[in-house]
């Protein structure tokens, strides 16, 4: 009986350790700007094995953020009934709450941004499981460390 308890305890601890996030800062951005001139990026901070901070947005070549670009937000809202200042906050909140890129809710009118967010999050969480902190660029759905 003691052997069985020890085996169960060992397996439980092993499962908890597998997939655990390592503390640090993990940052990724797309390699190229899209046809509108924006490049998505995601930054996550892991503390005590959990995602504690998330920043997601798109920036242009001048470094301006899509979520604060009034003209872009107004234009998108008129056609899609959503805008970056709204959906970026929603995506960040979901990642913090779920601690996973799985089952992130769809956002009507922002499907491409949501999909890019999930892709960046999955790749960064893989890095966080390994403790590979740093800055990465996403090339063809893979992250490459920026030197």
C-alpha positions in Angstrom: 0.0 0.0 0.0 2.8 2.4 0.9 4.4 1.7 -2.5 1.2 2.5 -4.3 0.9 5.8 -2.4 4.4 6.7 -3.3 3.9 5.9 -7.0 0.7 8.0 -7.1 2.5 10.9 -5.4 5.4 10.7 -7.8 3.2 10.6 -10.8 1.2 13.6 -9.5 4.3 15.6 -8.9 5.7 14.6 -12.4 2.5 15.7 -14.1 2.5 19.0 -12.2 6.1 19.7 -13.3 5.4 18.8 -16.9 4.2 21.9 -18.7 4.9 24.2 -15.8 5.9 27.7 -16.9 9.3 29.1 -16.0 9.5 32.6 -14.6 10.7 35.3 -17.0 9.8 37.6 -19.8 8.9 36.2 -23.2 8.4 38.5 -26.2 7.5 37.8 -29.8 6.5 39.7 -32.9 5.7 38.9 -36.5 8.5 39.1 -39.0 6.6 41.3 -41.5 4.1 44.1 -41.5 0.7 43.2 -43.0 -0.8 45.0 -46.0 -2.2 47.7 -43.7 1.3 48.4 -42.3 0.9 46.7 -38.9 2.9 44.0 -37.2 1.5 42.0 -34.3 3.4 41.4 -31.1 2.9 39.6 -27.8 4.7 40.0 -24.5 4.1 37.7 -21.5 5.6 37.8 -18.0 5.6 34.6 -16.0 5.9 34.8 -12.2 5.6 31.9 -9.7 4.9 29.6 -12.7 1.9 31.5 -13.9 1.3 34.2 -16.6 1.1 37.4 -14.6 1.2 40.0 -17.4 0.1 40.1 -21.0 0.6 42.8 -23.7 -0.8 42.3 -27.2 -1.1 44.8 -29.9 0.1 45.7 -33.4 2.6 48.4 -34.2 3.5 50.3 -37.4 7.0 51.2 -38.7 6.9 54.4 -36.6 6.2 52.3 -33.4 2.7 53.6 -33.0 0.2 51.2 -31.5 -2.9 50.1 -33.4 -5.0 50.1 -30.2 -4.4 53.9 -29.8 -4.8 54.9 -33.4 -8.1 56.7 -33.3 -8.5 56.8 -37.1 -7.9 53.1 -37.5 -10.1 52.2 -34.5 -13.0 54.4 -35.8 -12.7 52.9 -39.3 -12.6 49.3 -38.1 -15.5 49.8 -35.7 -17.7 51.3 -38.5 -17.1 48.2 -40.7 -16.6 45.4 -38.2 -18.3 46.6 -35.0 -15.1 46.0 -33.0 -11.7 47.7 -32.8 -8.2 47.0 -31.5 -8.7 49.0 -28.3 -11.5 46.6 -27.4 -10.4 43.2 -28.7 -6.7 43.4 -27.6 -7.9 43.9 -23.9 -10.3 41.0 -24.3 -7.6 38.6 -25.6 -5.1 39.7 -22.9 -7.7 39.1 -20.2 -8.6 35.6 -21.5 -5.0 34.5 -21.6 -4.5 35.7 -18.0 -7.6 33.9 -16.9 -7.2 30.7 -18.8 -3.4 30.5 -18.5 -3.5 28.8 -21.9 -3.9 29.6 -25.5 -6.5 26.9 -25.8 -10.1 27.8 -26.2 -9.6 31.5 -26.6 -13.0 32.9 -27.7 -13.6 34.0 -31.2 -14.1 37.7 -31.8 -16.5 38.7 -34.6 -14.7 41.1 -36.9 -11.2 40.4 -35.6 -10.7 36.8 -36.6 -7.2 37.3 -38.1 -6.0 39.2 -35.0 -7.4 36.6 -32.7 -5.8 33.8 -34.7 -2.4 35.6 -34.7 -2.7 36.2 -31.0 -3.3 32.5 -30.4 -0.4 31.5 -32.6 2.0 33.9 -30.9 0.7 32.8 -27.4 1.1 29.1 -28.2 4.7 29.6 -29.4 5.6 31.8 -26.4 4.1 29.3 -23.9 6.2 26.6 -25.5 9.3 28.8 -24.8 8.0 29.5 -21.2 7.7 25.7 -20.5 11.4 25.4 -21.4 12.4 28.6 -19.7 13.8 30.0 -22.9 13.2 33.7 -22.1 14.0 36.4 -24.5 12.8 38.2 -27.7 11.6 36.2 -30.7 10.5 36.9 -34.2 7.8 34.7 -35.8 8.9 33.4 -39.2 6.5 31.0 -40.9 4.8 29.9 -37.7 8.1 29.4 -35.8 9.8 31.6 -33.4 13.4 32.4 -33.9 15.4 34.1 -31.2 16.5 37.7 -31.9 20.2 38.0 -31.4 
